[in-house]
């Protein structure tokens, strides 16, 4: 008889759900979420990402994924890779960015169709 408890060593453990949110309107992204889906049909414009609290959020990973073909813009003034301010998503479903928190700032990892300036 199969064990009802997953074997954590076989790679088959479902790690979901992770803390996530859906963003359908301009506003602030919630800190502490691991996955953010951008679902607004038109481009997000006045959407912000605050600084991760230091040192409490060091190591936090967040992936932001566009689920609409809109050119979303998220602002995190002087918080991305040192002194960059904005993440601009190309107008395609699936564009995404992974951010890592460290020392009160966000550092970019994977970028797909996203420009940081």
N, CA, C and O of each residue as an XYZ file, in Angstrom:
468
protein
N       0.839     -1.180      0.000
C       0.000      0.000      0.000
C       0.883      1.242      0.000
O       1.858      1.317      0.748
N       0.542      2.205     -0.832
C       1.322      3.440     -0.941
C       1.129      4.306      0.297
O       0.042      4.389      0.869
N       2.203      4.932      0.679
C       2.152      5.838      1.820
C       1.378      7.090      1.445
O       1.587      7.628      0.357
N       0.484      7.576      2.317
C      -0.240      8.815      2.019
C       0.636     10.058      2.131
O       0.236     11.141      1.705
N       1.833      9.905      2.703
C       2.756     11.018      2.854
C       3.729     11.010      1.686
O       4.374      9.991      1.437
N       3.855     12.135      0.952
C       4.789     12.161     -0.185
C       6.221     11.944      0.274
O       6.598     12.356      1.371
N       7.007     11.306     -0.556
C       8.420     11.126     -0.298
C       9.139     12.409     -0.707
O       9.204     12.721     -1.896
N       9.661     13.132      0.221
C      10.296     14.413     -0.061
C      11.631     14.263     -0.781
O      12.229     15.265     -1.173
N      12.104     13.049     -0.960
C      13.390     12.834     -1.613
C      13.261     12.415     -3.067
O      14.276     12.264     -3.747
N      12.049     12.221     -3.567
C      11.915     11.731     -4.931
C      11.619     12.827     -5.949
O      11.432     12.526     -7.128
N      11.572     14.073     -5.532
C      11.318     15.180     -6.456
C       9.867     15.322     -6.840
O       9.518     16.203     -7.625
N       9.012     14.467     -6.299
C       7.603     14.493     -6.673
C       6.721     15.255     -5.703
O       5.496     15.199     -5.818
N       7.305     15.959     -4.758
C       6.515     16.689     -3.773
C       5.927     17.941     -4.401
O       6.641     18.710     -5.043
N       4.655     18.145     -4.224
C       3.996     19.353     -4.704
C       4.311     20.478     -3.721
O       3.883     20.438     -2.568
N       5.054     21.471     -4.176
C       5.443     22.587     -3.315
C       4.407     23.702     -3.331
O       4.606     24.737     -2.694
N       3.329     23.510     -4.033
C       2.273     24.516     -4.107
C       1.272     24.266     -3.006
O       1.250     23.158     -2.471
N       0.474     25.184     -2.646
C       0.503     26.513     -3.239
C       1.535     27.401     -2.551
O       1.836     27.239     -1.369
N       2.053     28.323     -3.310
C       2.930     29.351     -2.749
C       2.070     30.588     -2.519
O       0.964     30.694     -3.049
N       2.580     31.505     -1.737
C       1.849     32.746     -1.491
C       1.824     33.559     -2.784
O       2.873     33.923     -3.315
N       0.615     33.843     -3.289
C       0.503     34.569     -4.553
C      -0.625     35.589     -4.489
O      -1.455     35.582     -3.580
N      -0.625     36.466     -5.489
C      -1.733     37.396     -5.648
C      -1.914     37.720     -7.115
O      -0.998     37.557     -7.922
N      -3.106     38.179     -7.446
C      -3.433     38.616     -8.800
C      -3.634     40.138     -8.756
O      -4.331     40.664     -7.889
N      -3.006     40.823     -9.709
C      -3.095     42.274     -9.767
C      -3.915     42.651    -10.997
O      -3.476     42.467    -12.132
N      -5.116     43.180    -10.753
C      -6.022     43.552    -11.843
C      -6.248     45.054    -11.920
O      -7.023     45.529    -12.750
N      -5.563     45.811    -11.046
C      -5.728     47.269    -11.031
C      -4.429     47.906    -10.562
O      -3.614     47.259     -9.904
N      -4.239     49.179    -10.905
C      -3.066     49.912    -10.444
C      -3.055     49.940     -8.921
O      -4.108     49.965     -8.283
N      -1.860     49.936     -8.347
C      -1.731     49.995     -6.892
C      -0.412     49.389     -6.459
O       0.508     49.238     -7.264
N      -0.324     49.048     -5.202
C       0.912     48.496     -4.649
C       0.867     46.972     -4.645
O      -0.158     46.371     -4.325
N       1.994     46.356     -5.004
C       2.118     44.911     -4.901
C       2.335     44.566     -3.430
O       2.950     45.338     -2.695
N       1.839     43.425     -3.007
C       1.944     43.015     -1.617
C       3.292     42.361     -1.358
O       3.659     41.393     -2.025
N       4.024     42.889     -0.392
C       5.290     42.270     -0.008
C       5.021     40.913      0.632
O       4.004     40.722      1.297
N       5.933     39.980      0.428
C       5.818     38.669      1.039
C       5.172     37.628      0.141
O       5.093     36.458      0.515
N       4.713     38.025     -1.027
C       4.157     37.069     -1.984
C       5.295     36.486     -2.811
O       6.262     37.185     -3.113
N       5.190     35.212     -3.179
C       6.231     34.568     -3.987
C       5.912     34.601     -5.471
O       6.802     34.426     -6.303
N       4.657     34.824     -5.804
C       4.235     34.808     -7.190
C       3.145     35.853     -7.368
O       2.169     35.887     -6.619
N       3.327     36.705     -8.372
C       2.346     37.760     -8.649
C       1.943     37.645    -10.106
O       2.787     37.690    -11.000
N       0.640     37.496    -10.341
C       0.098     37.445    -11.693
C      -0.467     38.813    -12.039
O      -1.295     39.346    -11.300
N      -0.031     39.387    -13.152
C      -0.567     40.655    -13.636
C      -1.717     40.313    -14.577
O      -1.498     39.738    -15.644
N      -2.941     40.664    -14.186
C      -4.125     40.238    -14.937
C      -4.934     41.387    -15.516
O      -5.957     41.156    -16.161
N      -4.494     42.621    -15.298
C      -5.221     43.764    -15.852
C      -5.131     43.722    -17.377
O      -4.044     43.545    -17.926
N      -6.269     43.885    -18.066
C      -6.316     43.773    -19.528
C      -5.523     44.871    -20.221
O      -4.958     44.654    -21.293
N      -5.480     46.059    -19.605
C      -4.690     47.163    -20.144
C      -3.469     47.357    -19.258
O      -3.393     46.793    -18.166
N      -2.526     48.144    -19.722
C      -1.255     48.297    -19.016
C      -1.414     48.862    -17.611
O      -2.123     49.846    -17.402
N      -0.744     48.228    -16.651
C      -0.629     48.793    -15.307
C       0.286     49.991    -15.411
O       1.320     49.926    -16.076
N      -0.077     51.089    -14.761
C       0.733     52.289    -14.870
C       1.288     52.768    -13.551
O       2.499     52.946    -13.421
N       0.442     52.979    -12.581
C       0.905     53.512    -11.297
C       0.954     52.378    -10.275
O       0.319     52.434     -9.223
N       1.720     51.359    -10.616
C       1.859     50.190     -9.754
C       3.264     50.198     -9.165
O       4.245     50.444     -9.868
N       3.347     49.926     -7.865
C       4.627     50.041     -7.169
C       4.991     48.764     -6.422
O       4.132     47.964     -6.051
N       6.282     48.602     -6.218
C       6.828     47.533     -5.390
C       7.706     48.202     -4.341
O       8.661     48.902     -4.678
N       7.383     47.985     -3.074
C       8.130     48.604     -1.975
C       9.426     47.849     -1.714
O       9.638     46.748     -2.222
N      10.274     48.458     -0.923
C      11.530     47.823     -0.525
C      11.238     46.626      0.370
O      10.347     46.687      1.217
N      11.981     45.543      0.188
C      11.840     44.424      1.116
C      12.426     44.826      2.459
O      13.456     45.500      2.514
N      11.777     44.418      3.539
C      12.300     44.784      4.855
C      13.618     44.064      5.100
O      13.754     42.876      4.807
N      14.574     44.787      5.635
C      15.916     44.272      5.852
C      16.145     44.105      7.348
O      15.889     45.054      8.088
N      16.596     42.995      7.825
C      16.999     41.772      7.128
C      15.892     40.722      7.042
O      16.130     39.617      6.556
N      14.690     41.052      7.506
C      13.616     40.059      7.593
C      13.306     39.353      6.278
O      12.981     38.165      6.278
N      13.401     40.068      5.157
C      13.026     39.476      3.875
C      14.229     39.045      3.035
O      14.052     38.627      1.890
N      15.436     39.135      3.570
C      16.610     38.691      2.806
C      16.395     37.254      2.343
O      16.032     36.384      3.134
N      16.620     37.017      1.062
C      16.429     35.691      0.502
C      15.041     35.457     -0.087
O      14.816     34.443     -0.747
N      14.120     36.372      0.140
C      12.765     36.251     -0.427
C      12.857     36.270     -1.946
O      13.602     37.069     -2.514
N      12.107     35.402     -2.603
C      12.063     35.342     -4.059
C      10.640     35.635     -4.496
O       9.685     35.071     -3.962
N      10.506     36.527     -5.476
C       9.186     36.819     -6.044
C       9.310     36.773     -7.564
O      10.241     37.327     -8.148
N       8.349     36.101     -8.185
C       8.269     36.064     -9.644
C       7.002     36.790    -10.048
O       5.922     36.514     -9.527
N       7.140     37.724    -10.983
C       6.007     38.507    -11.474
C       5.768     38.089    -12.921
O       6.668     38.170    -13.756
N       4.542     37.639    -13.211
C       4.205     37.086    -14.524
C       3.022     37.840    -15.117
O       2.002     38.025    -14.454
N       3.160     38.277    -16.374
C       2.053     38.926    -17.070
C       1.160     37.862    -17.698
O       1.626     37.012    -18.457
N      -0.122     37.919    -17.373
C      -1.091     37.004    -17.973
C      -1.929     37.706    -19.041
O      -2.902     37.149    -19.550
N      -1.538     38.927    -19.368
C      -2.224     39.678    -20.420
C      -1.191     40.281    -21.364
O      -0.032     40.469    -20.995
N      -1.616     40.577    -22.568
C      -0.719     41.177    -23.567
C      -0.765     42.694    -23.431
O      -1.254     43.396    -24.315
N      -0.247     43.186    -22.308
C      -0.234     44.615    -22.029
C       1.158     45.010    -21.545
O       1.854     44.215    -20.914
N       1.556     46.241    -21.846
C       2.884     46.745    -21.477
C       2.850     47.317    -20.057
O       2.828     48.533    -19.869
N       2.847     46.439    -19.079
C       2.777     46.841    -17.676
C       4.068     47.526    -17.244
O       5.153     47.188    -17.717
N       3.935     48.494    -16.336
C       5.094     49.177    -15.755
C       4.951     49.137    -14.238
O       3.929     49.542    -13.684
N       5.992     48.641    -13.580
C       6.023     48.593    -12.118
C       7.219     49.422    -11.664
O       8.327     49.269    -12.179
N       6.980     50.297    -10.698
C       8.023     51.191    -10.198
C       8.475     50.765     -8.808
O       7.658     50.470     -7.936
N       9.783     50.738     -8.619
C      10.409     50.488     -7.319
C      11.617     51.427     -7.264
O      12.747     51.007     -7.515
N      11.375     52.683     -6.939
C      12.373     53.741     -7.059
C      13.671     53.424     -6.319
O      13.683     53.223     -5.104
N      14.765     53.384     -7.088
C      16.119     53.122     -6.581
C      16.234     51.802     -5.821
O      17.079     51.671     -4.935
N      15.395     50.824     -6.159
C      15.397     49.567     -5.415
C      15.755     48.347     -6.249
O      15.849     47.246     -5.706
N      15.957     48.509     -7.553
C      16.228     47.353     -8.403
C      17.697     47.382     -8.837
O      18.148     48.346     -9.456
N      18.422     46.339     -8.515
C      19.838     46.224     -8.902
C      20.644     47.457     -8.523
O      21.501     47.894     -9.291
N      20.389     48.006     -7.381
C      21.144     49.168     -6.910
C      20.394     50.464     -7.052
O      19.930     51.020     -6.056
N      20.258     50.974     -8.294
C      19.597     52.274     -8.427
C      18.610     52.357     -9.579
O      18.210     53.456     -9.963
N      18.207     51.223    -10.138
C      17.189     51.263    -11.184
C      15.807     51.418    -10.560
O      15.590     51.098     -9.392
N      14.865     51.927    -11.387
C      13.562     52.326    -10.869
C      12.368     51.558    -11.401
O      11.383     51.384    -10.683
N      12.431     51.093    -12.642
C      11.220     50.546    -13.255
C      11.454     49.199    -13.930
O      12.547     48.888    -14.404
N      10.381     48.417    -13.951
C      10.307     47.173    -14.706
C       9.223     47.397    -15.746
O       8.070     47.646    -15.393
N       9.573     47.312    -17.015
C       8.608     47.497    -18.096
C       8.447     46.176    -18.822
O       9.405     45.632    -19.370
N       7.224     45.667    -18.820
C       6.912     44.394    -19.455
C       6.531     44.642    -20.906
O       5.755     45.552    -21.197
N       7.068     43.845    -21.813
C       6.621     43.892    -23.193
C       5.182     43.406    -23.254
O       4.727     42.695    -22.358
N       4.479     43.777    -24.279
C       3.049     43.460    -24.380
C       2.841     42.034    -24.874
O       2.356     41.819    -25.985
N       3.210     41.062    -24.044
C       3.019     39.656    -24.401
C       2.699     38.838    -23.155
O       3.285     39.043    -22.092
N       1.772     37.921    -23.304
C       1.450     37.002    -22.217
C       2.676     36.146    -21.929
O       3.331     35.657    -22.850
N       2.983     35.968    -20.652
C       4.116     35.138    -20.249
C       5.384     35.892    -19.951
O       6.332     35.310    -19.423
N       5.435     37.180    -20.275
C       6.616     37.951    -19.890
C       6.715     37.941    -18.369
O       5.706     38.032    -17.669
N       7.953     37.830    -17.863
C       8.091     37.689    -16.415
C       9.480     38.110    -15.936
O      10.419     38.260    -16.717
N       9.565     38.292    -14.631
C      10.812     38.641    -13.967
C      10.836     37.939    -12.618
O       9.808     37.821    -11.951
N      12.011     37.476    -12.224
C      12.202     36.949    -10.880
C      13.107     37.912    -10.131
O      14.160     38.310    -10.630
N      12.687     38.282     -8.931
C      13.435     39.218     -8.091
C      13.838     38.536     -6.797
O      13.099     37.718     -6.251
N      15.029     38.888     -6.314
C      15.559     38.357     -5.068
C      15.807     39.516     -4.113
O      16.423     40.512     -4.491
N      15.330     39.390     -2.876
C      15.502     40.441     -1.874
C      16.810     40.243     -1.118
O      17.146     39.134     -0.703
N      17.537     41.341     -0.951
C      18.742     41.307     -0.128
C      19.108     42.725      0.278
O      19.200     43.617     -0.565
N      19.313     42.924      1.554
C      19.770     44.209      2.060
C      18.826     45.361      1.785
O      19.275     46.494      1.611
N      17.532     45.100      1.740
C      16.558     46.162      1.520
C      16.390     46.563      0.064
O      15.791     47.598     -0.228
N      16.916     45.749     -0.862
C      16.786     46.017     -2.293
C      16.330     44.761     -3.006
O      16.313     43.675     -2.428
N      15.955     44.921     -4.288
C      15.587     43.812     -5.163
C      16.656     43.625     -6.223
O      17.127     44.595     -6.817
N      17.039     42.380     -6.460
C      18.014     42.057     -7.496
C      17.356     41.127     -8.503
O      16.709     40.147     -8.134
N      17.531     41.451     -9.785
C      16.853     40.680    -10.819
C      17.603     39.398    -11.138
O      18.832     39.335    -11.117
N      16.806     38.381    -11.433
C      17.331     37.114    -11.917
C      16.815     36.946    -13.328
O      17.216     37.674    -14.237
N      15.934     35.995    -13.508
C      15.374     35.711    -14.823
C      14.563     36.893    -15.332
O      13.764     37.480    -14.603
N      14.787     37.231    -16.607
C      14.008     38.258    -17.287
C      13.513     37.677    -18.605
O      14.309     37.175    -19.399
N      12.228     37.739    -18.840
C      11.654     37.337    -20.125
C      10.752     38.466    -20.578
O       9.667     38.651    -20.028
N      11.189     39.228    -21.581
C      10.387     40.314    -22.106
C      10.178     41.477    -21.162
O       9.203     42.219    -21.282
N      11.105     41.636    -20.213
C      11.022     42.734    -19.236
C      12.310     43.545    -19.310
O      13.407     42.987    -19.347
N      12.166     44.858    -19.330
C      13.311     45.766    -19.346
C      13.379     46.490    -18.014
O      12.363     46.966    -17.508
N      14.582     46.575    -17.444
C      14.797     47.300    -16.196
C      15.545     48.577    -16.500
O      16.578     48.551    -17.169
N      15.027     49.707    -16.008
C      15.710     50.982    -16.189
C      15.685     51.787    -14.907
O      16.215     52.897    -14.865
